[in-house]
Amino acid sequence: MNDLDSLVLSAQDAFATAAQAAELENAKARFLGKGGRVTELLKGLAALSPELKKQRGAEVNQAKQRIEAALQARRDELAKAELDVQLKAEALDVTLPGRRRGTGGLHPVSRTMERIEAIFASMGFDVAEGPEIETDWMSFTALNNPENHPARSMQDTFYVDIKDADGRWLNLRPHTSPMQVRYAQAHARKHAGRDPMPEIRVIAPGRTYRVDSDATHSPMFHQCEGLWVGENISFKDLKVVFSDFLRQFFETDQLDVRFRPSFFPFTEPSAEVDIAFASGPLKGRWLEVAGSGQVHPNVIRNYGLDPERYIGFAFGMGPDRLAMLRYGVNDLRQFYEGDLRFLSQFK
Protein backbone atom coordinates (compact mmCIF):
# COMPACT_ATOMS: atom_id res chain seq x y z
CA MET A 1 0.00 0.00 0.00
CA ASN A 2 1.52 3.31 -1.05
CA ASP A 3 1.14 6.63 0.69
CA LEU A 4 -1.82 7.74 -1.47
CA ASP A 5 -3.81 4.56 -0.74
CA SER A 6 -3.14 5.12 2.94
CA LEU A 7 -4.32 8.72 2.60
CA VAL A 8 -7.57 7.61 0.94
CA LEU A 9 -8.22 5.03 3.66
CA SER A 10 -7.60 7.65 6.37
CA ALA A 11 -10.07 10.00 4.71
CA GLN A 12 -12.66 7.24 4.35
CA ASP A 13 -12.31 6.32 8.02
CA ALA A 14 -12.57 9.97 9.10
CA PHE A 15 -15.70 10.47 7.00
CA ALA A 16 -17.30 7.25 8.23
CA THR A 17 -16.88 8.22 11.89
CA ALA A 18 -18.49 11.66 11.37
CA ALA A 19 -21.97 11.38 12.93
CA GLN A 20 -23.16 14.86 11.97
CA ALA A 21 -22.84 17.17 8.99
CA ALA A 22 -20.65 19.60 10.92
CA GLU A 23 -18.19 16.84 11.88
CA LEU A 24 -18.07 15.70 8.26
CA GLU A 25 -17.19 19.20 7.07
CA ASN A 26 -14.39 19.39 9.63
CA ALA A 27 -13.01 16.07 8.37
CA LYS A 28 -13.24 17.34 4.80
CA ALA A 29 -11.14 20.39 5.72
CA ARG A 30 -8.33 18.11 7.01
CA PHE A 31 -8.02 16.44 3.64
CA LEU A 32 -9.44 18.76 0.96
CA GLY A 33 -9.30 22.20 2.60
CA LYS A 34 -6.81 24.95 1.80
CA GLY A 35 -4.37 23.52 4.32
CA GLY A 36 -5.47 19.89 3.81
CA ARG A 37 -3.23 16.94 3.10
CA VAL A 38 -4.29 16.60 -0.55
CA THR A 39 -3.73 20.29 -1.13
CA GLU A 40 -0.23 20.00 0.37
CA LEU A 41 0.57 17.13 -2.00
CA LEU A 42 -0.54 19.19 -4.98
CA LYS A 43 1.59 22.11 -3.88
CA GLY A 44 4.60 19.76 -3.58
CA LEU A 45 4.42 18.87 -7.28
CA ALA A 46 6.16 22.11 -8.14
CA ALA A 47 9.47 20.72 -6.86
CA LEU A 48 9.43 17.63 -9.12
CA SER A 49 10.85 17.21 -12.60
CA PRO A 50 8.41 17.45 -15.49
CA GLU A 51 8.27 13.68 -15.98
CA LEU A 52 7.68 12.92 -12.28
CA LYS A 53 5.26 15.85 -11.94
CA LYS A 54 3.03 14.42 -14.66
CA GLN A 55 3.00 10.94 -13.18
CA ARG A 56 2.67 12.06 -9.55
CA GLY A 57 0.03 14.65 -10.43
CA ALA A 58 -2.16 12.01 -12.06
CA GLU A 59 -1.83 9.75 -8.99
CA VAL A 60 -2.67 12.58 -6.56
CA ASN A 61 -5.70 13.65 -8.65
CA GLN A 62 -6.96 10.07 -8.70
CA ALA A 63 -6.62 9.88 -4.92
CA LYS A 64 -8.41 13.22 -4.60
CA GLN A 65 -11.33 11.93 -6.68
CA ARG A 66 -11.65 8.84 -4.48
CA ILE A 67 -11.67 11.03 -1.34
CA GLU A 68 -14.31 13.36 -2.85
CA ALA A 69 -16.44 10.34 -3.79
CA ALA A 70 -16.19 9.02 -0.22
CA LEU A 71 -17.15 12.49 1.10
CA GLN A 72 -20.24 12.73 -1.12
CA ALA A 73 -21.32 9.20 -0.23
CA ARG A 74 -21.15 10.05 3.48
CA ARG A 75 -23.06 13.29 2.91
CA ASP A 76 -25.83 11.33 1.23
CA GLU A 77 -25.92 8.81 4.10
CA LEU A 78 -26.22 11.56 6.72
CA ALA A 79 -28.92 13.37 4.73
CA LYS A 80 -30.91 10.15 4.35
CA ALA A 81 -30.58 9.38 8.06
CA GLU A 82 -31.78 12.89 8.95
CA LEU A 83 -34.74 12.54 6.57
CA ASP A 84 -35.64 9.16 8.08
CA VAL A 85 -35.68 10.67 11.57
CA GLN A 86 -37.86 13.56 10.36
CA LEU A 87 -40.30 11.28 8.54
CA LYS A 88 -40.55 9.06 11.59
CA ALA A 89 -41.31 12.05 13.81
CA GLU A 90 -43.90 13.38 11.38
CA ALA A 91 -45.49 10.06 10.53
CA LEU A 92 -49.22 10.20 9.82
CA ASP A 93 -51.72 7.53 10.59
CA VAL A 94 -53.71 7.55 7.36
CA THR A 95 -56.38 5.38 8.95
CA LEU A 96 -57.42 8.21 11.30
CA PRO A 97 -60.42 10.33 10.25
CA GLY A 98 -59.47 13.56 8.51
CA ARG A 99 -59.70 16.97 10.12
CA ARG A 100 -62.70 18.85 8.85
CA ARG A 101 -62.32 22.42 7.70
CA GLY A 102 -64.14 24.78 10.00
CA THR A 103 -66.95 26.81 8.48
CA GLY A 104 -67.24 30.50 9.21
CA GLY A 105 -70.33 32.49 10.01
CA LEU A 106 -71.65 36.02 9.97
CA HIS A 107 -70.54 38.34 12.75
CA PRO A 108 -73.40 38.98 15.21
CA VAL A 109 -73.44 42.67 14.30
CA SER A 110 -73.64 41.76 10.60
CA ARG A 111 -76.53 39.43 11.39
CA THR A 112 -78.25 42.28 13.21
CA MET A 113 -77.71 44.71 10.32
CA GLU A 114 -79.14 42.22 7.84
CA ARG A 115 -82.14 41.64 10.10
CA ILE A 116 -82.80 45.38 10.38
CA GLU A 117 -82.55 45.83 6.61
CA ALA A 118 -84.89 42.90 5.94
CA ILE A 119 -87.56 44.19 8.33
CA PHE A 120 -87.54 47.71 6.92
CA ALA A 121 -87.41 46.40 3.35
CA SER A 122 -90.69 44.62 4.10
CA MET A 123 -92.10 48.07 4.98
CA GLY A 124 -90.95 49.56 1.67
CA PHE A 125 -87.75 51.28 2.82
CA ASP A 126 -84.70 51.59 0.55
CA VAL A 127 -81.15 51.14 1.89
CA ALA A 128 -78.73 54.06 1.38
CA GLU A 129 -74.95 53.94 1.36
CA GLY A 130 -72.46 56.77 1.56
CA PRO A 131 -68.87 57.82 2.38
CA GLU A 132 -67.44 57.41 5.87
CA ILE A 133 -65.31 60.56 5.47
CA GLU A 134 -67.68 63.51 5.30
CA THR A 135 -67.77 67.28 5.01
CA ASP A 136 -68.63 69.50 7.94
CA TRP A 137 -71.76 70.66 6.12
CA MET A 138 -73.09 67.14 5.59
CA SER A 139 -72.21 65.97 9.10
CA PHE A 140 -73.53 68.98 11.02
CA THR A 141 -74.72 72.13 9.27
CA ALA A 142 -77.22 70.42 6.96
CA LEU A 143 -78.72 68.81 10.06
CA ASN A 144 -79.48 72.15 11.74
CA ASN A 145 -76.33 71.83 13.82
CA PRO A 146 -74.22 74.95 12.99
CA GLU A 147 -70.76 75.83 14.24
CA ASN A 148 -70.46 76.42 18.00
CA HIS A 149 -73.79 74.73 18.64
CA PRO A 150 -73.54 72.92 22.02
CA ALA A 151 -75.05 69.74 20.54
CA ARG A 152 -71.83 69.28 18.54
CA SER A 153 -69.75 68.65 21.65
CA MET A 154 -70.54 64.94 21.81
CA GLN A 155 -70.05 64.35 18.05
CA ASP A 156 -67.49 66.84 16.71
CA THR A 157 -64.57 64.46 17.23
CA PHE A 158 -62.44 62.71 14.59
CA TYR A 159 -61.00 64.77 11.74
CA VAL A 160 -58.69 63.85 8.85
CA ASP A 161 -55.87 65.96 7.43
CA ILE A 162 -57.86 66.93 4.32
CA LYS A 163 -59.98 70.01 3.69
CA ASP A 164 -63.11 70.45 1.59
CA ALA A 165 -63.70 73.17 -1.01
CA ASP A 166 -64.62 75.64 1.75
CA GLY A 167 -61.36 75.04 3.62
CA ARG A 168 -62.95 73.00 6.41
CA TRP A 169 -61.39 69.79 7.70
CA LEU A 170 -63.15 66.61 6.67
CA ASN A 171 -64.33 64.33 9.47
CA LEU A 172 -65.12 60.70 10.10
CA ARG A 173 -68.91 60.75 10.17
CA PRO A 174 -70.27 60.66 13.74
CA HIS A 175 -73.64 59.33 12.52
CA THR A 176 -75.19 58.09 9.27
CA SER A 177 -77.43 61.15 8.94
CA PRO A 178 -75.30 62.52 6.05
CA MET A 179 -76.46 59.51 4.02
CA GLN A 180 -80.05 60.64 4.61
CA VAL A 181 -79.18 64.12 3.37
CA ARG A 182 -77.44 62.79 0.27
CA TYR A 183 -80.28 60.38 -0.50
CA ALA A 184 -82.98 63.04 0.01
CA GLN A 185 -81.14 65.57 -2.18
CA ALA A 186 -80.67 62.99 -4.95
CA HIS A 187 -84.32 61.98 -4.64
CA ALA A 188 -85.46 65.62 -4.92
CA ARG A 189 -83.30 66.17 -8.03
CA LYS A 190 -84.45 62.92 -9.64
CA HIS A 191 -88.13 63.74 -9.19
CA ALA A 192 -87.93 67.49 -9.77
CA GLY A 193 -91.08 68.62 -11.57
CA ARG A 194 -93.20 65.69 -10.42
CA ASP A 195 -96.23 66.72 -8.45
CA PRO A 196 -96.58 65.27 -5.96
CA MET A 197 -93.03 64.04 -5.43
CA PRO A 198 -92.80 60.34 -4.47
CA GLU A 199 -92.24 59.82 -0.76
CA ILE A 200 -88.73 59.42 0.62
CA ARG A 201 -88.53 56.19 2.59
CA VAL A 202 -84.99 55.04 3.40
CA ILE A 203 -82.73 53.61 6.07
CA ALA A 204 -79.01 54.37 6.28
CA PRO A 205 -76.95 51.68 8.06
CA GLY A 206 -73.17 51.84 8.41
CA ARG A 207 -70.05 52.45 10.49
CA THR A 208 -69.71 55.66 12.49
CA TYR A 209 -67.02 57.16 14.74
CA ARG A 210 -66.94 59.05 18.05
CA VAL A 211 -64.53 59.40 20.97
CA ASP A 212 -66.15 56.81 23.23
CA SER A 213 -64.79 53.60 24.74
CA ASP A 214 -66.34 51.57 27.56
CA ALA A 215 -68.51 48.50 28.09
CA THR A 216 -71.38 50.00 26.06
CA HIS A 217 -69.50 52.37 23.71
CA SER A 218 -66.79 51.97 21.08
CA PRO A 219 -64.79 54.58 19.05
CA MET A 220 -66.07 52.79 15.95
CA PHE A 221 -69.64 51.58 16.11
CA HIS A 222 -72.61 50.97 13.86
CA GLN A 223 -75.67 53.09 13.39
CA CYS A 224 -78.85 52.77 11.37
CA GLU A 225 -80.93 55.82 10.72
CA GLY A 226 -84.29 55.99 9.02
CA LEU A 227 -86.18 58.69 7.16
CA TRP A 228 -89.74 58.93 5.86
CA VAL A 229 -90.74 62.22 4.21
CA GLY A 230 -93.94 63.00 2.35
CA GLU A 231 -96.84 65.40 2.34
CA ASN A 232 -98.67 63.93 5.31
CA ILE A 233 -96.28 61.91 7.49
CA SER A 234 -96.91 62.44 11.20
CA PHE A 235 -95.42 61.47 14.54
CA LYS A 236 -98.16 58.83 14.72
CA ASP A 237 -96.59 57.10 11.70
CA LEU A 238 -93.23 57.15 13.46
CA LYS A 239 -94.67 55.46 16.55
CA VAL A 240 -96.44 52.78 14.51
CA VAL A 241 -93.48 52.01 12.22
CA PHE A 242 -90.81 51.92 14.89
CA SER A 243 -92.89 50.01 17.43
CA ASP A 244 -93.70 47.42 14.78
CA PHE A 245 -90.02 47.17 13.86
CA LEU A 246 -88.99 46.55 17.48
CA ARG A 247 -91.57 43.80 17.99
CA GLN A 248 -90.47 42.10 14.77
CA PHE A 249 -86.80 42.45 15.64
CA PHE A 250 -87.17 40.90 19.10
CA GLU A 251 -89.84 38.48 17.88
CA THR A 252 -92.30 39.28 20.64
CA ASP A 253 -95.51 41.22 21.11
CA GLN A 254 -94.84 41.32 24.86
CA LEU A 255 -92.74 44.45 24.53
CA ASP A 256 -93.57 47.89 25.90
CA VAL A 257 -92.39 50.87 23.84
CA ARG A 258 -92.39 54.46 25.00
CA PHE A 259 -91.37 57.72 23.36
CA ARG A 260 -89.77 60.00 25.94
CA PRO A 261 -89.42 63.75 25.11
CA SER A 262 -85.87 64.80 24.33
CA PHE A 263 -83.89 67.25 22.18
CA PHE A 264 -82.05 66.81 18.89
CA PRO A 265 -81.15 69.74 16.60
CA PHE A 266 -82.39 67.93 13.51
CA THR A 267 -85.88 66.99 14.77
CA GLU A 268 -88.70 68.90 16.46
CA PRO A 269 -90.42 67.50 18.41
CA SER A 270 -87.85 64.88 19.44
CA ALA A 271 -88.07 61.73 21.52
CA GLU A 272 -85.89 58.97 22.91
CA VAL A 273 -87.29 55.49 22.30
CA ASP A 274 -87.26 53.12 25.29
CA ILE A 275 -88.33 49.50 25.53
CA ALA A 276 -89.20 47.18 28.40
CA PHE A 277 -89.44 43.40 28.11
CA ALA A 278 -92.31 41.55 29.75
CA SER A 279 -90.09 38.56 30.65
CA GLY A 280 -86.47 37.51 30.91
CA PRO A 281 -83.53 38.94 32.89
CA LEU A 282 -84.39 42.52 31.79
CA LYS A 283 -88.08 42.26 32.66
CA GLY A 284 -89.64 45.58 33.56
CA ARG A 285 -86.44 47.59 33.06
CA TRP A 286 -86.66 50.51 30.62
CA LEU A 287 -83.81 50.52 28.10
CA GLU A 288 -83.01 53.30 25.64
CA VAL A 289 -82.61 51.95 22.08
CA ALA A 290 -83.06 54.90 19.69
CA GLY A 291 -83.60 58.59 19.14
CA SER A 292 -86.35 59.93 16.91
CA GLY A 293 -88.52 62.88 15.99
CA GLN A 294 -90.28 64.95 13.37
CA VAL A 295 -87.71 66.26 10.85
CA HIS A 296 -86.88 69.91 11.54
CA PRO A 297 -88.05 72.34 8.81
CA ASN A 298 -84.47 73.60 8.34
CA VAL A 299 -83.34 70.06 7.56
CA ILE A 300 -86.24 69.58 5.11
CA ARG A 301 -85.11 72.80 3.43
CA ASN A 302 -81.54 71.48 3.19
CA TYR A 303 -82.90 68.39 1.46
CA GLY A 304 -84.01 70.77 -1.31
CA LEU A 305 -87.69 70.51 -0.36
CA ASP A 306 -90.35 72.97 0.76
CA PRO A 307 -90.91 72.56 4.54
CA GLU A 308 -94.35 74.13 4.16
CA ARG A 309 -95.39 71.17 2.04
CA TYR A 310 -93.22 68.22 3.02
CA ILE A 311 -92.94 66.75 6.47
CA GLY A 312 -91.62 63.50 7.88
CA PHE A 313 -89.90 61.67 10.67
CA ALA A 314 -86.42 60.33 11.30
CA PHE A 315 -84.90 57.90 13.77
CA GLY A 316 -81.46 56.62 14.67
CA MET A 317 -80.51 53.46 16.52
CA GLY A 318 -77.39 51.47 17.35
CA PRO A 319 -77.37 47.95 15.85
CA ASP A 320 -74.57 47.08 18.27
CA ARG A 321 -76.81 47.78 21.26
CA LEU A 322 -79.72 45.90 19.67
CA ALA A 323 -77.38 42.94 19.12
CA MET A 324 -76.35 43.07 22.79
CA LEU A 325 -80.02 42.95 23.87
CA ARG A 326 -80.99 40.25 21.38
CA TYR A 327 -78.07 37.94 22.22
CA GLY A 328 -77.67 38.76 25.91
CA VAL A 329 -74.17 40.27 25.62
CA ASN A 330 -73.21 42.63 28.43
CA ASP A 331 -69.98 44.12 27.03
CA LEU A 332 -69.93 45.76 23.60
CA ARG A 333 -66.14 45.30 23.29
CA GLN A 334 -66.57 41.54 22.91
CA PHE A 335 -67.98 42.12 19.42
CA TYR A 336 -64.67 43.66 18.28
CA GLU A 337 -61.99 41.62 20.07
CA GLY A 338 -62.03 38.81 17.47
CA ASP A 339 -62.20 36.02 20.07
CA LEU A 340 -63.42 32.93 18.20
CA ARG A 341 -64.66 31.38 21.44
CA PHE A 342 -67.15 34.24 21.63
CA LEU A 343 -67.95 34.67 17.93
CA SER A 344 -68.42 30.96 17.18
CA GLN A 345 -71.51 30.96 19.39
CA PHE A 346 -73.35 32.92 16.71
CA LYS A 347 -72.63 30.61 13.76
Helices and strands as residue ranges (DSSP letters): H 3-17, H 21-32, H 37-44, G 45-47, H 50-89, H 108-122, E 126-127, E 133-134, H 136-139, G 141-143, G 150-154, E 159-163, E 169-172, H 177-190, E 200-209, E 220-230, H 235-249, E 255-264, E 267-277, E 287-295, H 297-302, E 311-317, H 319-327, G 332-336, H 340-343, G 344-346
